[in-house]
Amino acid sequence: MSLRERAGQYSEAQLRTIETALELFADHGVGGTSLQMIADALGVTKAAVYHQFNAKEAIVLAVLEVYLAPLEDALEEAEAAGGTPKARAALLSRVIEAAVERRQAVSTLQNDPVLVRVLGDYEPSRQLWSRLFAVLLGDDLDDRARVRAAVLSAAIGSVGHAFVADVDDETLKTQLRDLTRRLILLPG
């Protein structure tokens, strides 16, 4: 099942829980956020949260599914276009737009040790990133391409950095597009 299909299965109440959990994860880390804290922030009982998700780990996976699902649409379009420079540029733009629109979520996803581990261990997430970097950098992710992938990921992840917290969205998107196009060897 794709991330988009998984994310589409959540009810409105579950989506509120996911959003609240991500905010708490940003403030306290996954390890520092309890189900009781999530329940309190939602104004419900802990039992109500358990009714939606049977464990905190299920909420963590749901956060990843919901926040990564939009990338899957962009990736599928780029794959269908055959990885042309135009498709790669469009994919890069959509990844940057999604990151800028959700700055706090990106920062949390990249900096919380539990979320970083889950991003790397959760097979649907691993498949998404492998496919995404294969389209952006070419199917052969040799050592040079893997270094470019890491730098590209860090560059896009910089949307949550304190240095750019006050930079407006359009300026940030433009600057990131200009910088990252060179990383994936796209013409300016």
C-alpha positions as CSV (number, residue, x, y, z in Angstrom):
1,M,0.0,0.0,0.0
2,S,1.4,3.4,-0.9
3,L,2.0,6.2,1.5
4,R,-0.8,8.2,-0.1
5,E,-3.3,5.3,0.4
6,R,-2.2,4.9,4.0
7,A,-2.5,8.6,4.7
8,G,-6.0,8.7,3.0
9,Q,-7.3,6.1,5.5
10,Y,-7.1,8.5,8.5
11,S,-10.3,10.1,9.8
12,E,-10.6,13.8,10.6
13,A,-10.2,13.0,14.3
14,Q,-7.0,11.0,13.6
15,L,-5.6,13.8,11.4
16,R,-6.1,16.3,14.2
17,T,-4.3,13.9,16.5
18,I,-1.5,13.6,14.0
19,E,-1.2,17.3,13.6
20,T,-1.2,17.8,17.4
21,A,1.4,15.1,17.9
22,L,3.7,16.6,15.3
23,E,3.5,20.0,17.1
24,L,4.3,18.3,20.4
25,F,7.1,16.3,18.8
26,A,8.6,19.6,17.6
27,D,8.5,21.1,21.1
28,H,9.4,18.0,23.2
29,G,10.7,15.4,20.8
30,V,9.0,12.1,20.2
31,G,10.7,10.6,23.3
32,G,9.5,13.5,25.5
33,T,5.9,13.4,24.2
34,S,3.5,11.1,26.0
35,L,0.0,10.0,24.9
36,Q,-1.3,11.9,27.9
37,M,0.3,15.1,26.5
38,I,-1.3,14.5,23.2
39,A,-4.7,13.8,24.8
40,D,-4.4,17.0,27.0
41,A,-3.5,19.1,23.9
42,L,-6.5,17.7,22.1
43,G,-8.8,18.2,25.1
44,V,-9.7,14.5,25.2
45,T,-9.0,11.5,27.4
46,K,-6.0,9.3,26.9
47,A,-8.5,6.5,26.2
48,A,-9.8,8.5,23.2
49,V,-6.3,8.8,21.8
50,Y,-5.9,5.0,22.3
51,H,-9.1,4.5,20.5
52,Q,-7.6,6.2,17.4
53,F,-4.1,4.8,17.7
54,N,-3.1,1.8,19.7
55,A,0.4,3.1,20.6
56,K,2.6,6.1,20.2
57,E,4.5,4.3,17.5
58,A,1.4,4.1,15.4
59,I,1.1,7.9,15.7
60,V,4.7,8.3,14.7
61,L,4.1,6.2,11.6
62,A,0.9,8.1,10.8
63,V,2.8,11.4,11.0
64,L,5.3,10.1,8.4
65,E,2.6,8.8,6.2
66,V,0.6,12.0,6.2
67,Y,3.6,14.3,5.7
68,L,5.3,12.2,3.0
69,A,2.2,11.3,1.0
70,P,2.2,14.5,-1.1
71,L,5.7,13.8,-2.3
72,E,4.5,10.5,-3.7
73,D,2.1,12.3,-6.2
74,A,4.9,14.5,-7.4
75,L,7.3,11.5,-7.7
76,E,4.8,9.5,-9.7
77,E,4.4,12.3,-12.2
78,A,8.1,12.6,-12.6
79,E,8.6,8.9,-13.1
80,A,5.8,8.8,-15.7
81,A,7.6,11.6,-17.6
82,G,10.7,9.4,-17.8
83,G,13.0,11.5,-15.7
84,T,13.4,14.2,-18.2
85,P,15.1,17.4,-17.1
86,K,11.7,19.2,-17.1
87,A,10.2,16.4,-14.9
88,R,13.2,16.4,-12.6
89,A,12.9,20.2,-12.2
90,A,9.2,20.0,-11.5
91,L,9.7,17.3,-8.9
92,L,12.5,19.3,-7.2
93,S,10.1,22.4,-7.2
94,R,7.3,20.4,-5.6
95,V,9.6,18.9,-3.0
96,I,10.9,22.4,-2.1
97,E,7.3,23.9,-2.0
98,A,6.2,21.1,0.3
99,A,9.2,21.7,2.6
100,V,8.7,25.4,2.7
101,E,5.0,25.1,3.4
102,R,5.6,22.8,6.3
103,R,8.9,24.2,7.7
104,Q,8.3,23.1,11.3
105,A,7.3,19.6,10.2
106,V,10.5,19.3,8.1
107,S,12.7,20.5,10.9
108,T,11.1,18.0,13.3
109,L,11.3,15.1,10.8
110,Q,15.0,15.8,10.2
111,N,16.1,16.5,13.7
112,D,14.2,14.2,16.1
113,P,16.3,11.1,16.5
114,V,13.3,8.8,16.8
115,L,11.7,10.2,13.6
116,V,15.1,10.0,11.8
117,R,15.4,6.4,12.7
118,V,11.9,5.6,11.7
119,L,12.3,7.4,8.4
120,G,15.2,5.2,7.7
121,D,13.7,1.9,9.0
122,Y,10.1,2.2,7.7
123,E,10.0,0.5,4.3
124,P,7.5,2.7,2.6
125,S,9.6,5.7,3.6
126,R,12.8,4.1,2.4
127,Q,11.2,3.2,-0.9
128,L,9.9,6.8,-1.4
129,W,13.4,8.3,-0.8
130,S,15.1,5.8,-3.0
131,R,12.7,6.4,-5.9
132,L,12.9,10.2,-5.3
133,F,16.7,10.3,-5.4
134,A,16.8,7.9,-8.4
135,V,14.7,10.4,-10.4
136,L,16.5,13.5,-9.2
137,L,20.1,12.1,-9.4
138,G,19.8,9.1,-11.8
139,D,19.2,5.4,-11.2
140,D,22.8,4.6,-10.3
141,L,23.3,6.0,-6.9
142,D,27.0,5.7,-6.8
143,D,29.1,7.3,-4.0
144,R,29.1,10.7,-5.8
145,A,25.4,10.6,-6.3
146,R,24.8,9.6,-2.7
147,V,26.9,12.5,-1.4
148,R,24.8,14.8,-3.7
149,A,21.6,13.2,-2.3
150,A,22.7,13.9,1.3
151,V,23.7,17.5,0.5
152,L,20.4,18.0,-1.4
153,S,18.4,16.6,1.5
154,A,20.3,18.9,3.9
155,A,19.8,21.9,1.6
156,I,16.0,21.4,1.4
157,G,15.9,20.6,5.1
158,S,17.4,24.0,5.9
159,V,13.9,25.4,5.6
160,G,13.7,24.9,9.4
161,H,17.0,26.5,10.2
162,A,17.0,29.5,12.5
163,F,19.0,31.5,9.9
164,V,16.0,31.5,7.5
165,A,13.1,31.6,10.0
166,D,12.3,35.2,9.0
167,V,12.9,34.7,5.2
168,D,9.6,34.9,3.3
169,D,8.4,31.7,1.6
170,E,8.8,32.9,-2.0
171,T,12.4,34.1,-1.5
172,L,13.3,30.8,0.3
173,K,11.7,28.7,-2.5
174,T,13.6,30.7,-5.2
175,Q,16.9,30.5,-3.4
176,L,16.5,26.8,-2.8
177,R,15.5,26.1,-6.4
178,D,18.6,28.0,-7.6
179,L,21.0,26.2,-5.3
180,T,19.6,22.7,-5.6
181,R,19.3,22.7,-9.4
182,R,23.1,22.7,-9.5
183,L,23.3,19.8,-7.1
184,I,21.2,17.6,-9.3
185,L,23.0,18.9,-12.4
186,L,20.0,20.7,-14.0
187,P,20.7,23.6,-16.4
188,G,20.1,27.0,-14.8
